[in-house]
Amino acid sequence: MTTALAPAPASFLRPTDFTLPGGEWFIGAGFGLFVHWDHASQQGIEISWPLVGRSIIPGSDGVEEAVSVEGYQSSAATFDPVEWDAVALARLAKRAGARYVVFTARHHAGYSMFHTAQSDFGIEHSPFGRDVTREFVEAIRAEGIRVGIYYSLPDWNHPDYPAFTMSDRPYPEEHWPAAGDPANAGRPVAVDKHRRATPEQWGRYQEYLRAQLTEILTGYGTIDLLWFDGEWERSEEEWDSAGLRALIKSLQPDVVINDRLLGQGDYQTPEQGFPVTAPRGPWELCLTIGQMWAWRPGDTKSKSTISLITTLVEVASRGGNLLLNIGPKGDGSLNESQVRTLEEIGAWMDVHAESVVGVSPTTGVDFYGPSTARPGALYLHLVMRPIEQVVVRGIPVGRVTGVRLLATGEQLPYEVNLEVHEQPAPGEDPVGELRIPAPAASGAAIDVIAIDFA
């Protein structure tokens, strides 16, 4: 998945050691948006997780909202997001430079944000009534952006799952790391299981899953990506992941599926933080702007635009995409702070997108920051401001035709340096180092230097 910068003419091309038939667009897409929203946003609380009494903040054992199952679901009857504007959301995504957007059609708590014949627990039966998923799909597609649908495998409101009740608290630890740790063998955590349905109930629930997926995949035009979640509550065999994939591909052969359809995914989805080792093959980091996924007024610990763009370039330099989350308010309007952040990211993308979209990661490049490449160009991201000069080593210096600062288009001076005793083989270009006087800061969130090659 990485690209070695060698003298060969194809040295900047991504290798073809993995493929994603029909989903080639996903590799190198660079930047996408995630949208988390359902009726609980009307209460200003995280979606789904308060229902089971858990925090979604990594490393937190506390609970942000003390609410009962009944209290959580109470806002379903009054959900009326009159300020919802799918076109405004789509235009914001376009402005931010997103290449795809993923929308929560149904989260774990079971509320369908689309019209479905399989359940009356959804927006179709709310005071609002409109099919917000359809409006989302049509608006996103009109902007030329790829359409992604989030769909939770569990449904904590469905009687045949079975529905989560107060007696199921505390939330079971099954399939979480502590449960599978051999050191915990024989301890309560090792046998802390989710309550299972009867075989008859589970058969009905599987029919419900398949019917809703069929509605989404046959009633909303081309769906470019399916983003499953909640897989940890059951095994691959219980979900019948292979059967679900077969159904999905029979309806939309080119749809890209994430790895949370256990054993059947096309790409990996680390969440909220970088994996220790970047995945081999297609991958995506999903990340919140603040600490929460859905709208919560108290969620004010937001990442800065510089921090988020730094993450974007670091993900791209490792061959992945960044899926950045926003959460509309309960009335359907967008969070003003998140809108400002996306507009600032969009301003940076206006002139720097070529360094993070459609690029490959690099190996063999000796540089102190993230670097990416495309045929004929290498991009150096100045996440740390250079004091005197920028030095990059391991590149075919004889093929360099120019160096430019992306923010301004300014051509930058440079010097070539070679180790005097090393001689390239016949027909090969010399590999050495480039020394570039540190350019003055342009005012961009992160400056990027492009090195062009013949």
N, C-alpha and C positions, 0 to 999 in steps of 0.2 A: 504493500500500500504506500510505500515511500518511494521517492524518486532520487536517484543518485545523479548528481551533476557531473557528468563525464563529457569528454569531447565529442562523443557521438552525436550526430544530427538530431536524434530523438531523445536526447538526454533530459529534456524537461517534461517529457510525457509521463503521465501516470501509467504504471505497469498494469498489465491485464491479467494479474494473478487471481482476480475475483471478478465476477460479473453480477449484474442485477437486471436480468432480461425484462424489458418493459419499464423498468424503473431507473434507467440510466440517468435521468434528470436528477435523481436524489444524490448521486455521487458528485460532490463538489457544489451542491446547492448553496452551501455556506450559511445561510441565515433564514430561519423561519420563525413564525409566531405561534404561540399556544394560547388558547382562550379557555379559561375555567369560569363556569357560570352555571348556576341553576337557582331554584326558588329560594334557597337559604341565603343567597346574596341579599335578599330583601331584609334579612335580619342582621346583615353585616358580619356574618361569621363564615369561617372556612366551610367549603362544601364537603359533605359526607363524614369527614373524620370526627367532628364533634358528636355525631350520632353514636359512635362506638366508644366515645370517651378517651380518645387518643389525640396527642399533638402530632402535627405533620412536620414540625420544625426538627431538622436533624439534631440528634443529641439531647432533645428535650424530653423530660419525663412528665412535665407539667401539662395541664390541659388549659387551653386559652379560653374556651367557652364551656361552662358547666351547664349542659342542657340535656334534657331527657330525650329519648327517641321520639316521643310524641311531640315534645316542644320543637325539636329540630324539624319535623315534617309538617308542623302547623302552618308554615307560611306557604305551603303548596296551594292551599285553598284561596289565598289572596294575592298570588303572584300576578303582577300587572305592570310589566316593565315598559311603560308608555314612551320612554325616551330612547328605546332601542332603535338603532339606526345602522343596519348592516352595511349600507353604502358608505357611511362615514368610517366604519371599522375597516372596510376593504381599502378605502383611499388612504387611511393611516398606515395600513400594512404596506401598501405600495410606496408611500412616502418614506417609510423606514427602510425600504430595500429588501423586504422579505420575499423570498421565492416560493414559500408555501405557508399555509396557515392551517392549524389543527384546532377543531372546535369540539367541545364536550357535548356530544349528542345524548349520552347518558352516563352519569358518574355512578359511583358505588351505591349511593343512597337510593337509586332506582327511578329518579324523576326523569322522564323522557322529554328532551328539549326538541322533539320532532313529533309529527303526527303519526301515531301508530295504532293499528287495530289490535295489538296484543295486550294493551293495558290502558286503563283510564286514568293512570297516575302519571300525568304529564301536562305539558303546556297547552295541549289541545283543549283540555278541560279546565283551564284556568280562566280568570276574568280576561286575560289578554287574548288567548285563543289562537293567535297566529303561529304558523310554523316557522320559528326563528332559524331552525337549521336550514330549511329551504331558502330563506332569505339570505342567510350567510353564504351558502353554496353559490347562489346566483350572483351575489355581489362580488365575491372573491374571484369567481371565474370571469366576470366581466372586466376585472382589472388585469387579467392575464396571469393570475397567480394560481399555483397548484392547490387543490382542495384536499385537506386531511380531516378525517373524522375520528374522534376519540370515542371509544366504547368500552365500558367496564364489563368484564366477564362476570363478576359477582353482581347481584342485585339484592341489597340489604332490605328491600321492601317487599320482595316477591315471596308469597307464602310457600312456594315450592323450593326456594333456594336452600334453607328456609329464611324467613325474614328475621332480621336481628332484633332482639328484645333486650330490655334492661337486665334480664336474668343472664344474658350472654356476656355481660361485663364482669370483670375486665376483659378487654379484647384479647383473644387467644394468641399465644406466641408461636403457634404451628407455622413451620416453614421460615421463620425468622432465624437469623444466624445463631442465637443462643440455643434454640431448640435442637439444632443439628450438631451442636458442639459436643464431641465425645466426652469432654470433661463434665458435661451436665447429665450424662446417662444416669437414669434412676431418679433424677430430681423432677419436681413438678413441671418445670418448664419443658421437659422433654416429652411430656404426654399431654400438654395443654392444647387440645385439639378444637378445631371449629366444629360446631354442631352440624351433622350431616342430615340430608333429606333421606326419606325412604327411597328404594329403587323406583317406585312408581312416581313419586314426586320429582326425582331427579330426571326421569325420562320426560316428564312434562316440562321441566325447566330447560332441558336441552332443546326441546321443540320451540320454546319461547325465544331462546337465544338465536336459533337459526332463523326463526320467522322475522325477528327484528333486524338481523343482519341482512336478510333478503330484502326487506323493505328499504333499507338504506342503500343497498347496492343495485336495486332495480328502479327506485323511484326518484333519484336525485342526480341523474346523469353520471358522468365520469367521476369516480372517487379515486384520487391519485394515491392516497395513503390511508391505511387503517392503523390506528394507535390504540392497541389493547392495554388493559391495566387490570390489577387485582388478581393476577395469575397465582400469587403465592397461597391463596386460600384453598386451592385444590391441586392435584397432581396433573401431569400431562395426560395421563390415561383418563382421569375423571373428566377433564375438560373435553377429551377426544379432540385434541389439537389438530391431528392429521385430518380428521373428518371435517372440522371447521375450515381448515385451509382449502380442502378440496371443494367445499361449497363456495367459498369466497372466490377462488380462482375460476370456478365454472361460471360465475356471474360477471366477474371483472378480472380477466387474466393478467392485466398489467398493474393491478394495484400493488403497492409496496406495503408490507406488513412488518410491524415491529416485533422485537424478540419476546414480548410479554405474552404472545401466543406460544406457550412453551414448546420448544423443540421445532417450531415451524416458522420462525421469524426470519426476515431478510436482513435485519440490521440490529445493532445493539443500542441500548438506551440508558447509559449512566445518568444519574439524577442528582442535581444540586452540587456536585463536585466532580473534579477530574478523577477518573480511575487511576490507580497506581501505574498501570501500563496502558497506553492507548490501545483500544481494540484493533485487531487486524480485520480488515474488511470494513464495510460501511458502518458508520455509527453517528450518534447524535447525542449531544449533552442538552438535557432539558433543565431549565434554570428559571427561578423566580427573580423578579426585580427587587421585591422586598423579601419577606420571610414566608409569606403565605401564597397560596395559589389563587384563591378567590378573593373578592373584595372584602376587606376588613378595615374599618376606619383607623384602628389602632396600629395597623401595619405600616409604620413610618420609617423603619430601619431599611431604607432603600439603598441599593448599590448605585454608585455614581455612573454617569455616562462613560467616563474614562475607564472605570473598572469593567463595565460591560463590554466595551469595545476591545479592551485588552483580552477578555475571555474569548470574544469572537475570533480574534486573530490567533490566539493560542490554540483554540479548537481547530481552526482551519489549517494551522501549521502541523497539526497531528492527523489531518485527513478526515476530520469530522464536520458536522454541521452544528450550529447553535440554535436551539429551539427556545426562544425567550417568551416567558409567560406574561399575560396581562389578565386582569379580572374586572369585567364590567360591574358597575354598581347594581343594586337591587332594582333601580328604576330603569336600567338598561343603558344609562349614559356611561361614558368612559371615564376612568380615573384621570383627572387632569394632570396629576404628577407623572403618571405613566405615559400620557400623551406627549408631554414635554420631553421625556426621556427618549421616546421613539422618534420624535422630530429631530432631536439632536443626533441620534444615531443615523437618521436619514441624511442629515447634512453631511456627516462624515462619509457615508456610503456614496453620496453624489460624486465624489472625486476619488474614492479609495476602493470602491467595490471590486475593481479588477484584481485587487490583491487578496480577496477572500472568497470570491465567487468564481467557480470554474477553475480552481487552481489545485495543485498537488502539493503534498508535503515534500520535504527535502531531506536527503541524507548526504553526508560528505561536505556539507557547507559549514564552515567554522565561523559562526557569528554569535554574538552574545544575546540575541533576541530571537523571536519567532520569525521564520522565513517561509515563504511559499513560492511556487513556481508555476509557470505555464510555458508552452513552447515559445522560446525567444525572449523570456523575461524572468528575472528573479526579483522577489520583493523582500525588502528588509524592513521590519516593523520596529520603530524606535520607541519601544515601551519604556526604555530607560534613556533619558536624554544624554547623548554623547557630549563630552566636554570639549575635546579637541578635534578628534577625527573618528570616522567610522571605518573599521577594518573588517574585511570579509575575505576568507581564505578558502581554497579548495575549488576554485572556479576556473573555467577555461578562459584565461585573461586575453588570449589572442583574438577571441571572438567578440569581445566587448565593443559595442558601437556607441554607447552613451550611457550616462547616468542622470536620472532626473528625480526631482522632488514632486510627488504626485499632487500635493496640495496646490502648488503654484504652476507646475509644468516647467519650472526652472531647470535648465541643464546645469549639472554640477561638475566641477572639475574633479579629476581623479588621477592617481598615479598607479602604475603597475609595478609589482615587485615579484621577482622570481628567485628561487634558491639557485645559486650559480652553478652548482655541480650536477644538478639533475637535468637530464636531457630527455625530452619526449621521444617515444618510439616513432619510427618513420610513419608519416601520415597522421600523427596525433598532434593535437594542439597542446601547448604548454599549460599546466595547471599551476596557479600561483595565487597571489593576493592582490586585492584592490584596496587602496587607501584613499578615502574621500574626506576632505575637510568637513567638519561637522557643520551642517547648514543651520542657519538661524531658525528658531522655532516659527512655524507658519501660523500658529494659532489653532491648528487642527487638534482634536482630542489626542490623536496619536499620529505623528508624521510617518510617512512611508517613503522609502527610497526604492526606485525601480532601476534595475540594471538591465539594459537591453543588449541582446546578443544577435549576431548575424546568423 
